[in-house]
Amino acid sequence: MATLESLIGLVNRIQRACTILGDHGGEGMSLWEALPTVAVVGGQSSGKSSVLESVVGRDFLPRGSGIVTRRPLVLQLHKTDGGAEYAEFLHAPKKKFPEFAAVRQEIADETDRITGKSKQISNVPIHLSIFSPNVVDLTLIDLPGLTKVAVEGQPESIVEDIEMMVRSYVEKPNCIILAISPANQDIATSDAIKLAREVDPSGERTFGVITKLDLMDQGTNALDVLEGRSYKLQHPWVGVVNRSQADINKSVDMMAARRKELEYFESSPEYGHLAHKMGAEYLAKLLSKHLETVIRQRIPSIIALINKTIDELNAELDRIGRPVGVDGGAQLYTILEMCRAFDRIFREHLEGGRPGGDRIYGVFDHQLPAALKKLPFDRHLSTSNVKKVISEADGYQPHLIAPEQGYRRLIDGCLGFFKGPAEASVDAVHAILKELVRKSLAETQELKRFPSLQSDIAAAANDALDRFRDESRKTVSRLVEMESSYLTVEFFRKLHTEPEKLPANQAQGQAQAQAASNVDRYSDNHLRRIGSNVSAYINMVCETLRNTIPKAVVFCQVREARRSLLNQFYSQIGRREKEELGKMLDEDPALMGKRETIAKRLELYKSARDEIDAVAWK
């Protein structure tokens, strides 16, 4: 089995490491909170600070009237094999304090740094570690003294504020409560016992300490409390005798004060039979022994918490990305992996795995048909415009049978309108593809750690989309131009070979109208017929382009974006030197710091698991 010192010393080292890394909690319970600590609770002037100094064996805490402890003091005692005593503060990690008078001053200065030179309090703790061969391994938390009224310079809420702060520590199930009560006060009115009873009704976590036994009125004693008759706890009460004010003024050595305390109990007619269970030195050993028991009981849950946290930290490292190798091959591999991750998400948007690709279909199914319907064919094929175009096409010599040049000019004029919707479709799809690139970059978690690479990929993808758009514009323009270059002659031949089928009573009227039109080729009826014929042909072309424009856009833009969006980028990075690749993988400093913190925490938890296994079960 592990020795008492090795097990508690290990827990103390782990708590210190957690403190340095700032692993004090967050979501769920942290390792620091899972390990037991001792919170010192008592009313103002109950002797809390003197008890702490007696446990440490050093005079190091600020003194004065009113509220002296205005911030929680997390005090970690580390037993050493020998050598000089010294202290360290978390806020000054590289500085050692061999003089404990300087420790007292630093606590006062650090308190004022947060609260100012006032009587205000703060829940921001001061972390102090003391290394000495004269202490036992313990983590103690000195809390502001409970009070009943606010004094001048304090807000009215100070009473509730202090109680809430103290509760935030003692409510935790792994906190051992050291309830300090002065002997010259009725135990029934003790603030510390009252609070301990509320948060620990069974008394499993509470140790009662009676101070100022030497200041009780003559003829009275605290035996009813110490022997558990006035208020029974599961753990034995401990009485202590602190240094008197005269001893403090004379700077009596703490070791001498311990000897004087022992002499008091041994020579006391009331407490002599309890002398072996009294005093600050016994209290420290009692707490240390209890801590060992608690730690042993909770080792399975502590190990479970450590393993759960290790899994969470590994998952977080995988999410934000592991460190990148320094050689060019590893850097190129990382870049290609990032590109493939982005490309995969982009394809999912296009092909339906993620939203966005359906908007392209919306361009073809709604936007393009709506634009085609709005084309001004009616105005272009009005009777007046048809007459104007035909007249201009005939010149000084009117046409003999059919105004072919007029037909061609009317058709060319109508076909020219198709370029607008065709190019608008290209631009609309281009805008959608650019938006999908932006969304895909944002959704590629792996790329968030490399802002420079993210910008390079965005620029390369948008350049490629611009090229695809330009090619698509040329293609849809060619489709329109092809319709102008070669008209479907069969369409017009059928107009003459398939006369309209009219009722018998209308046939004669049509024959007469046709005869009249042969006489006057510029009659309204003749012009309307020309416009109708051209309109019918344009509708046929419109249906053709309504189908071929989407095909061209998909072929030139969507298909190429899906197949070769980053092809040119791949060929460029393959020729880059190691230094250039390194610049592309220039990570966000905040993310680098986060990874470093996670890695340190992971190392701490793994080390803690191994050490607890080795020490607790060997």
C-alpha positions in Angstrom: 0.0 0.0 0.0 1.1 3.6 -0.6 2.3 5.6 2.4 0.2 8.5 3.7 2.7 11.0 2.6 3.1 9.7 -0.9 -0.6 9.5 -1.6 -1.6 13.0 -0.2 1.7 14.5 -1.6 0.7 13.2 -5.0 -2.8 14.7 -4.8 -1.2 18.0 -3.7 1.2 18.0 -6.7 -1.7 17.3 -9.1 -3.8 20.1 -7.6 -0.8 22.4 -7.9 -0.4 21.4 -11.6 -4.1 22.0 -12.1 -3.8 25.4 -10.5 -0.9 26.4 -12.8 -2.8 25.3 -15.9 -6.0 27.0 -14.7 -7.9 23.7 -14.7 -10.4 24.8 -12.0 -13.6 23.8 -13.6 -15.9 24.8 -16.4 -18.5 22.4 -17.7 -18.7 19.4 -15.4 -16.3 18.7 -12.6 -12.6 19.4 -13.0 -9.8 17.3 -11.6 -9.0 20.0 -9.1 -12.6 19.9 -7.8 -12.6 16.1 -7.8 -9.7 16.0 -5.3 -10.5 16.7 -1.7 -9.6 20.1 -0.1 -10.1 21.6 3.3 -12.0 24.9 3.6 -11.5 26.9 6.8 -14.8 28.5 7.8 -15.5 30.8 10.8 -16.8 34.1 11.9 -14.7 37.3 11.9 -12.1 37.2 14.7 -12.8 33.5 15.4 -9.1 32.7 15.1 -9.1 31.2 11.6 -5.8 32.8 10.5 -4.1 31.8 13.7 -5.1 28.2 13.2 -3.7 28.2 9.7 -0.4 29.7 10.9 -0.2 27.1 13.7 -0.7 24.3 11.1 2.0 25.8 8.8 4.3 26.7 11.7 4.9 30.1 10.2 3.6 33.7 10.8 2.7 34.7 7.3 -1.0 36.0 7.2 -2.0 39.7 7.3 -3.5 40.8 10.6 -5.7 43.7 11.6 -9.2 44.6 12.7 -12.4 44.0 10.8 -12.3 42.0 7.5 -8.6 41.1 6.9 -9.2 38.1 4.6 -11.0 39.7 1.7 -10.1 37.1 -1.0 -10.0 33.3 -0.8 -6.5 32.1 -0.1 -5.8 28.6 -1.6 -2.9 27.4 0.5 -1.1 24.3 -0.7 1.4 22.8 1.8 4.1 20.6 0.3 6.3 18.5 2.7 9.9 18.4 1.6 12.7 16.1 2.7 14.8 19.0 4.0 16.3 22.2 2.9 15.1 25.8 3.4 11.5 26.8 3.6 10.1 29.0 0.9 6.8 30.1 -0.7 5.5 30.7 -4.2 2.5 32.5 -5.6 0.7 31.5 -8.8 0.6 35.2 -9.9 4.4 35.4 -9.5 5.5 31.8 -10.6 9.2 32.6 -11.1 9.8 34.2 -7.7 10.5 32.4 -4.5 9.8 34.0 -1.1 12.1 32.7 1.6 11.1 35.4 4.0 7.6 34.9 5.4 7.2 38.6 6.3 7.4 39.2 2.5 4.7 36.5 2.0 2.4 38.5 4.3 3.1 41.7 2.4 2.5 40.0 -1.0 -0.9 38.6 0.2 -1.9 42.2 1.3 -0.7 43.7 -1.9 -2.3 41.1 -4.1 -5.6 41.5 -2.2 -5.5 45.3 -2.8 -4.7 44.8 -6.5 -8.2 43.3 -7.0 -10.2 44.9 -4.2 -8.4 48.2 -3.8 -7.5 49.6 -0.4 -11.0 49.2 0.9 -13.1 46.8 2.8 -14.6 45.2 -0.3 -14.3 41.5 -1.0 -13.5 39.5 -4.2 -14.1 35.8 -5.0 -10.9 35.7 -7.1 -8.6 33.4 -5.1 -4.9 33.9 -4.3 -2.9 30.8 -4.8 0.0 30.2 -2.4 2.3 27.2 -2.1 4.6 26.6 0.9 7.4 24.1 0.7 8.7 23.0 4.1 9.9 19.9 6.0 7.8 21.1 8.9 4.4 20.7 7.3 2.1 17.9 6.2 0.8 17.7 2.7 -2.5 19.6 2.7 -4.6 21.9 0.5 -6.4 24.5 2.7 -8.6 27.3 1.6 -8.8 30.3 3.9 -12.1 32.1 3.4 -13.3 35.5 4.5 -14.9 35.5 8.0 -18.7 35.3 8.2 -20.2 38.4 9.6 -23.7 39.6 10.6 -23.5 43.3 9.9 -21.9 45.6 7.4 -19.5 48.2 8.8 -18.6 51.6 7.4 -17.1 51.4 4.0 -18.8 48.1 3.2 -22.0 47.6 1.0 -25.1 46.5 2.7 -24.9 43.2 0.7 -21.5 42.3 2.3 -23.1 39.8 4.7 -24.8 37.9 1.9 -21.8 38.2 -0.4 -19.5 36.6 2.0 -21.9 33.8 2.8 -22.5 33.1 -0.9 -18.7 33.0 -1.5 -18.1 30.6 1.4 -21.0 28.4 0.3 -19.6 28.1 -3.2 -16.7 26.3 -1.7 -18.2 24.2 1.2 -21.2 23.0 -0.9 -18.9 20.9 -3.1 -19.1 17.2 -2.0 -15.3 16.9 -2.1 -14.7 19.8 0.3 -13.8 19.0 4.0 -15.1 21.7 6.3 -12.9 23.0 9.1 -15.5 24.9 11.2 -13.7 27.3 13.6 -15.6 28.5 16.7 -14.2 30.5 19.6 -14.6 28.9 23.0 -15.8 32.1 24.6 -18.9 32.0 22.4 -22.0 29.7 22.7 -21.6 26.9 20.2 -25.3 27.2 19.4 -24.6 30.7 17.9 -21.5 29.6 15.9 -21.7 30.9 12.3 -19.4 28.1 11.1 -21.4 25.3 12.7 -24.7 26.8 11.5 -23.4 26.8 7.9 -21.8 23.4 8.1 -25.0 21.9 9.4 -26.9 23.3 6.4 -24.4 22.0 3.7 -23.4 18.9 5.5 -26.3 17.8 7.7 -24.8 14.3 8.3 -21.5 15.8 9.5 -19.4 13.5 7.4 -17.4 16.3 6.0 -17.2 18.6 9.0 -14.3 18.9 11.5 -15.0 21.2 14.5 -12.2 23.3 16.0 -12.5 25.3 19.2 -10.1 28.2 19.6 -9.3 30.6 22.4 -9.7 28.0 25.2 -7.3 30.0 27.3 -9.5 33.1 27.1 -12.6 31.5 28.7 -14.0 33.0 31.9 -12.5 31.4 35.0 -14.5 28.4 36.2 -15.8 27.6 32.7 -14.5 25.1 30.1 -15.4 23.7 26.8 -15.4 20.0 27.7 -19.1 19.6 26.7 -18.1 20.7 23.2 -14.8 18.8 22.9 -16.3 15.6 24.2 -19.3 15.9 21.8 -22.1 16.5 24.3 -23.1 20.0 23.3 -22.9 19.3 19.5 -21.9 15.9 18.2 -19.9 15.5 15.0 -18.9 12.3 13.3 -15.3 13.4 13.7 -13.7 14.4 17.0 -13.6 18.1 18.1 -10.1 19.6 18.4 -9.1 22.4 20.7 -6.3 24.8 19.9 -4.6 27.6 21.8 -3.4 30.3 19.5 -0.7 32.8 20.2 -1.7 35.7 22.4 -1.6 39.3 21.2 1.5 39.8 23.4 3.2 36.8 21.8 2.4 38.2 18.3 3.7 41.6 19.3 6.9 40.0 20.6 7.2 37.9 17.3 7.3 34.7 19.3 8.4 31.8 17.1 5.6 29.5 15.9 7.6 26.4 16.9 7.8 27.9 20.4 4.1 28.7 20.3 3.4 25.0 19.5 5.4 23.9 22.5 3.6 26.4 24.7 0.3 25.1 23.4 1.2 21.5 24.2 2.3 22.5 27.7 -1.1 24.2 28.2 -3.1 21.1 27.4 -0.8 18.7 29.3 -0.9 20.9 32.5 -4.6 21.8 32.2 -6.8 20.1 34.9 -9.8 20.3 32.5 -8.1 19.1 29.3 -5.2 17.1 30.4 -6.9 13.8 29.6 -7.4 15.1 26.0 -4.0 16.5 25.5 -2.9 13.9 23.0 -5.9 14.9 20.8 -5.5 18.6 21.1 -3.4 21.3 19.4 -2.7 22.6 15.9 -0.1 19.9 15.2 -2.5 17.1 16.0 -5.2 18.8 13.9 -2.9 18.8 10.8 -2.2 15.1 11.2 -5.9 14.3 11.8 -6.9 16.2 8.6 -4.1 14.5 6.7 -5.1 11.0 7.8 -8.7 11.8 6.9 -7.7 13.0 3.5 -5.9 9.8 2.9 -9.1 7.8 3.7 -11.2 10.1 1.5 -8.7 9.8 -1.4 -8.6 6.0 -1.2 -12.4 5.9 -1.3 -12.6 8.1 -4.3 -9.8 6.7 -6.4 -12.2 4.8 -8.7 -14.3 7.9 -9.4 -11.2 10.1 -9.7 -9.7 7.6 -12.3 -13.1 7.5 -14.1 -13.1 11.3 -14.3 -9.5 11.4 -15.5 -10.2 8.8 -18.3 -13.3 10.7 -19.3 -11.4 14.0 -19.5 -8.6 12.4 -21.4 -11.0 11.1 -24.0 -12.6 14.6 -24.2 -9.2 16.3 -24.6 -8.1 13.9 -27.3 -11.4 14.5 -29.2 -10.9 18.2 -28.9 -7.3 17.9 -30.2 -8.6 15.9 -33.2 -11.3 18.5 -33.8 -8.9 21.5 -33.9 -6.1 19.4 -35.5 -2.9 17.9 -34.3 0.5 19.7 -34.8 1.9 19.8 -38.4 5.2 18.3 -39.2 8.1 20.6 -40.1 9.3 18.9 -43.3 8.1 19.9 -46.7 6.4 16.6 -47.4 4.4 16.7 -44.3 3.3 20.2 -44.9 2.3 19.4 -48.5 0.3 16.4 -47.3 -1.5 18.6 -44.7 -2.4 21.2 -47.3 -3.7 18.5 -49.7 -5.8 17.0 -46.8 -7.3 20.4 -46.0 -8.1 20.9 -49.7 -9.7 17.5 -50.0 -11.8 18.1 -46.9 -13.0 21.4 -48.3 -13.7 19.8 -51.8 -15.7 17.0 -50.2 -18.0 19.5 -48.4 -18.4 21.6 -51.6 -19.4 18.5 -53.5 -21.9 17.6 -50.9 -23.5 21.0 -51.3 -23.7 20.5 -55.1 -24.9 17.0 -55.0 -27.5 17.2 -52.3 -25.7 16.0 -49.2 -25.9 19.6 -47.9 -28.3 22.4 -48.9 -27.4 24.8 -51.7 -27.3 22.8 -54.9 -31.1 23.0 -55.2 -30.8 26.8 -55.8 -29.0 26.1 -59.1 -32.1 24.1 -60.2 -34.2 27.0 -59.2 -32.4 29.2 -61.7 -33.3 26.8 -64.5 -36.8 26.0 -63.4 -38.0 29.5 -62.3 -35.6 32.4 -63.1 -34.8 31.5 -66.7 -38.4 30.8 -67.8 -39.6 33.9 -66.1 -37.0 36.0 -67.8 -37.8 34.5 -71.2 -41.5 35.3 -70.7 -40.7 38.9 -70.1 -38.8 39.4 -73.4 -40.4 42.2 -75.5 -41.4 40.0 -78.5 -44.9 41.6 -78.7 -43.4 45.0 -79.1 -40.8 43.9 -81.7 -43.5 42.0 -83.7 -46.1 44.7 -83.6 -47.7 45.6 -86.9 -46.0 48.9 -87.1 -42.5 47.5 -86.4 -43.0 44.5 -88.8 -44.0 47.0 -91.5 -40.9 49.2 -90.7 -38.5 46.2 -90.7 -39.9 44.8 -93.9 -39.9 48.1 -95.7 -36.3 48.8 -94.7 -35.3 45.2 -95.8 -36.9 45.7 -99.3 -35.2 49.0 -100.0 -36.4 50.7 -103.2 -37.6 47.4 -104.7 -40.6 45.9 -102.9 -40.6 42.1 -102.4 -42.4 40.0 -105.1 -43.8 37.0 -103.2 -42.5 36.7 -99.6 -40.4 39.3 -97.6 -37.5 36.9 -96.9 -35.0 39.5 -95.8 -37.7 41.1 -93.6 -38.3 37.7 -92.0 -34.6 37.2 -91.3 -34.2 40.7 -89.8 -37.3 40.2 -87.6 -35.9 36.8 -86.4 -32.4 38.2 -85.8 -33.9 41.0 -83.8 -35.9 38.6 -81.6 -33.0 36.2 -81.2 -30.8 39.0 -79.9 -33.1 39.3 -76.8 -32.1 35.8 -75.7 -28.6 36.8 -74.8 -29.8 38.7 -71.7 -31.5 35.8 -69.9 -28.8 33.4 -71.0 -26.0 35.5 -69.5 -28.2 36.2 -66.4 -28.5 32.5 -65.8 -24.7 32.2 -66.0 -24.2 35.0 -63.5 -26.9 33.6 -61.2 -25.3 30.2 -61.1 -21.9 31.8 -60.6 -23.1 33.7 -57.6 -24.6 30.5 -56.1 -21.3 28.6 -56.6 -19.3 31.4 -55.0 -21.7 31.4 -52.0 -21.3 27.6 -51.7 -17.5 28.0 -51.7 -17.8 30.5 -48.9 -20.1 28.2 -46.9 -17.9 25.2 -47.5 -14.8 27.0 -46.3 -16.7 28.0 -43.1 -17.9 24.4 -42.6 -14.5 22.9 -43.1 -13.4 22.6 -39.4 -9.9 21.6 -40.3 -9.3 24.8 -42.1 -10.1 27.1 -39.2 -6.7 26.6 -37.8 -5.0 27.9 -41.0 -6.4 31.4 -41.9 -3.7 31.9 -44.6 -4.5 28.5 -46.3 -8.2 29.3 -46.0 -7.6 32.6 -47.9 -5.5 30.9 -50.5 -8.1 28.2 -51.2 -10.9 30.8 -51.3 -8.9 32.8 -53.9 -8.0 29.8 -56.0 -11.7 28.5 -56.0 -13.1 31.9 -56.9 -10.5 32.3 -59.7 -11.6 28.9 -61.1 -15.3 29.9 -60.9 -14.5 33.1 -62.8 -12.9 31.0 -65.5 -15.8 28.6 -65.6 -18.2 31.6 -65.8 -16.4 33.2 -68.7 -16.4 29.9 -70.6 -20.1 29.4 -69.9 -20.9 32.9 -71.2 -19.1 32.2 -74.4 -21.0 28.9 -74.8 -24.5 30.3 -74.2 -23.7 33.2 -76.5 -22.7 30.7 -79.2 -26.0 28.9 -78.7 -27.9 32.1 -79.4 -25.6 33.0 -82.3 -26.1 29.5 -83.8 -29.8 30.1 -83.9 -29.1 33.3 -85.8 -26.6 31.7 -88.1 -28.9 29.0 -89.5 -32.6 29.2 -89.5 -34.8 26.1 -89.6 -36.1 26.3 -93.1 -38.5 23.4 -92.8 -40.5 25.4 -90.3 -41.4 28.0 -92.9 -42.0 25.5 -95.7 -44.6 23.8 -93.6 -46.4 27.1 -93.2 -47.2 27.0 -97.0 -47.8 23.3 -97.3 -50.2 23.1 -94.4 -52.9 25.7 -94.8 -55.2 26.6 -91.9 -58.3 24.4 -91.6 -61.3 26.7 -91.5 -65.1 26.1 -91.5 -66.7 26.1 -94.9 -68.4 29.5 -94.3 -65.0 31.1 -93.5 -63.0 29.5 -96.4 -64.5 31.9 -99.0 -63.7 34.9 -96.8 -60.1 33.7 -96.4 -59.6 33.3 -100.2 -60.9 36.8 -100.7 -58.5 38.1 -98.0 -55.6 36.2 -99.6 -56.4 37.7 -102.9 -56.6 41.1 -101.4 -53.2 40.5 -99.7 -51.6 39.6 -103.0 -52.7 43.0 -104.3 -51.6 44.9 -101.2 -48.7 43.3 -99.6 -48.5 45.9 -96.8 -52.0 45.4 -95.5 -52.5 44.9 -91.7 -53.7 41.4 -92.2 -50.5 40.5 -94.2 -48.3 42.2 -91.6 -50.0 40.4 -88.7 -49.5 37.1 -90.5 -45.8 37.7 -90.9 -45.5 38.6 -87.2 -47.5 35.5 -86.2 -45.1 33.3 -88.3 -42.0 34.9 -86.8 -43.5 34.6 -83.3 -44.2 30.9 -83.8 -40.6 30.3 -84.9 -39.2 32.3 -82.0 -41.4 30.2 -79.6 -39.8 27.1 -81.1 -36.3 28.5 -80.6 -37.3 29.6 -77.1 -38.2 26.1 -76.1 -34.9 24.9 -77.5 -32.8 27.4 -75.6 -34.8 26.8 -72.4 -33.4 23.3 -72.5 -29.9 24.0 -74.0 -28.9 26.9 -71.8 -29.1 24.9 -68.6 -27.2 22.1 -70.2 -24.4 24.5 -71.2 -24.3 26.2 -67.8 -24.1 22.8 -66.0 -21.5 21.5 -68.4 -19.3 24.6 -68.3 -19.8 25.7 -64.6 -21.3 23.2 -62.3 -19.7 20.1 -63.8 -16.3 21.8 -63.9 -16.6 23.1 -60.3 -17.4 19.6 -59.1 -14.6 18.0 -61.1 -11.7 20.5 -61.1 -12.3 23.4 -58.8 -8.8 23.2 -57.3 -6.9 21.5 -60.0 -4.9 24.6 -60.9 -4.2 25.2 -57.2 -2.9 21.7 -56.8 -0.4 22.2 -59.7 0.8 25.5 -58.1 1.4 24.2 -54.6 3.3 21.2 -56.0 6.0 23.5 -57.2 6.3 25.6 -54.0 9.2 25.5 -51.7 9.1 24.4 -48.0 9.2 28.1 -46.8 6.2 29.0 -48.9 4.2 25.9 -47.7 5.1 26.9 -44.1 3.6 30.4 -44.7 0.4 28.8 -46.0 0.2 26.8 -42.7 0.6 29.9 -40.5 -1.9 29.1 -37.8 -4.1 31.4 -35.8 -2.1 32.2 -32.7 -5.2 31.8 -30.5 -5.7 28.3 -31.8 -2.1 27.5 -31.3 -2.4 28.6 -27.7 -5.5 26.6 -27.2 -3.8 23.5 -28.6 -0.8 24.0 -26.4 -3.1 24.4 -23.3 -5.0 21.2 -24.2 -1.8 19.3 -24.8 -0.5 20.4 -21.4 -3.8 19.4 -19.7 -3.7 16.1 -21.5 -0.2 15.5 -20.3 -1.2 16.4 -16.8 -4.2 14.0 -16.7 -2.2 11.1 -18.2 0.6 11.7 -15.7 -2.0 11.9 -12.9 -3.6 8.7 -13.9 -0.3 6.8 -14.1 0.9 8.2 -10.7 -2.4 7.5 -8.9 -2.4 4.0 -10.3 1.2 3.5 -9.2 1.0 5.0 -5.8 -2.5 3.9 -4.7 -2.3 0.2 -5.6 1.3 -0.8 -5.3 
